Amino acid sequence: MRILLFGASGMVGQGVLRECLLDAGVTEVTSVVRKPMEEPNAKLREIVHENLFDLSAIQGELAGFDACFFCVGVSSVGMKEDEYRRLTYEMTMAVARTLVTLNPQMTFVYVSGAGTDSTEHGKTMWARVKGRTENELLRLPFKAAYMFRPGAIEPMDGIRSKTKIYNLLYQFIRPFVPMFRGRFPKYLTTTRQVGQAMLHVAKVGFARPVLESEDINRV
């Protein structure tokens, strides 16, 4: 299986990349990055490209993949809706529309979030934008598309968030994670489980196109 990965430098993307490289069924991972990550692995190839709104310069290198794992995301904190929509909906769709013409038999997996609003009309700005993004992706003629909606994600295997405040938060709550998992198993997953679940749906599919944390963990 050949995997195309976007967002490998983020916390979720790091976990997904790790699981892809460990999986014997994955023969190649091509990671599109803004800056080289210098992660030595015979399976891994990096394409350095800054503008995800326009992939024309690297389009020739984006065909022949079995799955795309799109893990790019930004926080909506302090951001106006127009800018958040541009960096979430518009950028994701620019990538997806390019890939569907090159890889119509591809499975596209998008990292969304718990609480996403599929109606697109709710009061929460980020949830509306994510909902529109999910809906548009599901309309594209990929072989299959899956929307992952994790809630709280525990970083595993030494993985860290690029956001300092998140790392501080994880350090603070880490001692309470076992208790949280016991009381609220539907709302907590790990970077390891997210990566393994993506590989599973890419290989064998899932009964529904939208997976919440509970589905991710079960898969």
C-alpha positions as MATLAB code, in Angstrom:
seq = 'MRILLFGASGMVGQGVLRECLLDAGVTEVTSVVRKPMEEPNAKLREIVHENLFDLSAIQGELAGFDACFFCVGVSSVGMKEDEYRRLTYEMTMAVARTLVTLNPQMTFVYVSGAGTDSTEHGKTMWARVKGRTENELLRLPFKAAYMFRPGAIEPMDGIRSKTKIYNLLYQFIRPFVPMFRGRFPKYLTTTRQVGQAMLHVAKVGFARPVLESEDINRV';
ca = [
       0.000    0.000    0.000;
       1.244    3.465   -0.924;
       0.237    6.242    1.484;
       0.204    9.993    0.888;
       0.403   11.977    4.135;
      -0.264   15.649    4.818;
       0.462   17.177    8.226;
       3.183   14.801    9.386;
       4.761   17.405   11.654;
       1.662   17.825   13.846;
       0.833   15.682   16.849;
      -1.718   13.513   15.028;
       0.393   13.378   11.882;
       3.435   12.209   13.820;
       1.423    9.343   15.243;
      -0.012    8.416   11.871;
       3.422    8.488   10.254;
       4.839    6.232   12.951;
       2.113    3.627   12.475;
       2.488    3.724    8.689;
       6.221    3.107    8.905;
       5.686    0.214   11.320;
       2.989   -1.454    9.216;
       4.314   -4.289    7.041;
       1.506   -3.720    4.533;
       2.686   -0.190    3.782;
       5.383   -0.146    1.125;
       5.791    3.625    0.797;
       4.839    6.790    2.659;
       5.120   10.061    0.797;
       4.847   13.024    3.139;
       4.092   16.490    1.780;
       5.740   18.960    4.158;
       6.532   22.656    4.304;
       9.967   21.990    5.821;
      12.095   18.829    5.692;
      11.602   16.666    8.766;
      14.724   14.560    8.186;
      13.161   11.349    9.472;
      15.407    8.580    8.081;
      13.416    5.565    6.904;
      13.621    3.517    3.733;
       9.821    3.684    3.323;
       9.587    7.444    3.686;
       9.872   10.038    0.934;
       9.345   13.741    1.551;
       8.051   16.329   -0.886;
       8.784   19.863    0.291;
       5.994   22.174   -0.841;
       4.733   25.226    1.052;
       1.520   26.169   -0.755;
      -1.173   23.547   -0.234;
      -3.697   25.752   -2.034;
      -1.859   25.019   -5.288;
      -0.279   21.611   -5.882;
       0.382   22.102   -9.597;
       4.167   22.228   -9.125;
       4.214   18.742   -7.564;
       1.166   17.250   -9.276;
       3.301   14.793  -11.214;
       4.415   13.185   -7.946;
       0.941   12.715   -6.455;
      -0.502    9.900   -8.565;
      -0.633    6.173   -7.884;
      -1.493    6.245   -4.171;
      -3.907    3.945   -2.390;
      -4.782    6.312    0.446;
      -4.330    9.875    1.645;
      -4.241   10.706    5.340;
      -4.957   14.422    5.730;
      -3.877   15.494    9.219;
      -3.407   19.220    8.632;
      -5.268   21.415   11.091;
      -5.192   24.770   12.847;
      -6.737   25.970   16.090;
      -9.666   28.339   15.722;
      -8.732   30.214   18.917;
      -8.505   33.925   18.195;
      -9.220   33.431   14.505;
     -11.978   35.058   12.499;
     -14.295   32.790   10.527;
     -13.081   33.881    7.085;
      -9.475   33.044    7.911;
     -10.339   29.791    9.648;
     -12.480   28.762    6.684;
      -9.613   29.532    4.293;
      -7.114   27.454    6.278;
      -9.529   24.615    6.957;
     -12.200   24.247    4.287;
     -10.544   25.915    1.292;
      -7.094   24.399    1.759;
      -8.417   20.903    2.410;
     -10.680   21.025   -0.627;
      -7.883   22.340   -2.856;
      -5.831   19.282   -1.964;
      -8.714   16.832   -2.210;
      -9.951   18.082   -5.585;
      -6.467   17.701   -7.031;
      -6.020   14.216   -5.621;
      -9.391   12.857   -6.732;
      -8.531   13.560  -10.376;
      -5.170   11.823  -10.016;
      -6.252    8.945   -7.755;
      -9.944    8.116   -8.245;
      -9.398    4.757   -6.507;
      -7.912    6.426   -3.436;
      -9.307    6.291    0.098;
      -9.228    9.769    1.639;
      -9.126   10.070    5.445;
      -9.665   13.496    7.000;
      -8.960   14.415   10.626;
     -11.915   16.483   11.782;
     -12.965   16.741   15.431;
     -15.535   15.715   18.007;
     -18.487   18.090   17.938;
     -18.293   18.828   14.213;
     -21.587   20.226   12.922;
     -22.803   18.326    9.850;
     -25.752   20.713    9.450;
     -23.301   23.610    8.855;
     -25.723   25.946   10.665;
     -24.850   25.641   14.349;
     -23.608   28.416   16.626;
     -20.009   27.174   16.921;
     -17.854   28.600   14.137;
     -15.195   25.888   13.897;
     -17.815   23.139   14.002;
     -19.720   24.676   11.064;
     -16.548   24.995    8.987;
     -15.459   21.440    9.765;
     -18.962   20.229    8.945;
     -18.899   21.886    5.551;
     -15.464   20.417    4.887;
     -16.636   16.909    5.778;
     -19.761   17.216    3.638;
     -17.842   18.401    0.594;
     -15.231   15.672    0.943;
     -17.931   13.012    1.089;
     -19.362   14.324   -2.182;
     -16.097   13.844   -4.076;
     -15.837   10.654   -6.167;
     -13.084    8.955   -4.189;
     -13.225    5.188   -3.829;
     -14.021    5.942   -0.183;
     -13.733    8.823    2.262;
     -13.728    8.736    6.059;
     -14.049   11.564    8.530;
     -12.221   10.983   11.830;
     -13.670   12.921   14.780;
     -11.363   12.292   17.729;
     -12.074   13.993   21.027;
      -9.199   14.148   23.501;
      -6.047   12.585   22.049;
      -3.294   11.237   24.278;
       0.151   11.544   22.631;
       2.104    8.295   22.778;
       5.617    7.117   21.928;
       7.347   10.397   22.765;
       5.184   12.418   20.378;
       4.675   16.075   21.274;
       2.397   18.811   20.032;
       3.907   21.817   18.251;
       1.737   24.023   20.479;
       3.505   24.749   23.777;
       0.344   25.267   25.785;
      -0.958   21.856   24.668;
       2.258   20.198   25.832;
       1.910   21.868   29.228;
      -1.706   20.735   29.406;
      -0.784   17.141   28.549;
       1.876   17.116   31.267;
      -0.663   18.352   33.799;
      -3.433   15.890   32.943;
      -1.283   12.828   32.209;
      -1.601   11.410   35.763;
      -5.391   11.589   35.424;
      -5.621    9.925   32.007;
      -6.307    6.377   33.325;
      -9.195    7.701   35.422;
     -10.501    9.763   32.515;
     -10.301    6.750   30.200;
     -12.222    4.636   32.692;
     -15.016    7.162   33.146;
     -15.246    8.573   29.619;
     -13.976    5.878   27.231;
     -16.002    7.318   24.345;
     -14.113   10.598   24.348;
     -10.450    9.633   24.637;
      -8.145    8.055   22.083;
      -4.388    8.024   21.423;
      -2.108    8.972   18.564;
      -1.326    5.279   18.205;
      -4.977    4.281   17.913;
      -5.740    7.043   15.405;
      -2.901    5.907   13.125;
      -3.839    2.243   13.339;
      -7.508    3.024   12.677;
      -6.640    5.056    9.583;
      -4.674    2.150    8.186;
      -7.541   -0.215    8.960;
     -10.199    1.796    7.136;
      -7.853    2.310    4.197;
      -7.375   -1.445    3.915;
     -10.825   -2.862    4.659;
     -13.194    0.092    5.081;
     -15.780    0.834    7.767;
     -19.555    0.656    7.944;
     -19.968    4.447    8.253;
     -18.080    7.377    6.748;
     -17.827    9.279   10.056;
     -15.865    7.800   12.956;
     -16.083    9.209   16.467;
     -13.477    8.427   19.161;
     -15.339    5.291   20.206;
     -15.315    4.011   16.615;
     -11.621    4.852   16.222;
     -10.752    2.871   19.331;
     -12.916   -0.085   18.331;
     -11.411   -0.196   14.829;
];
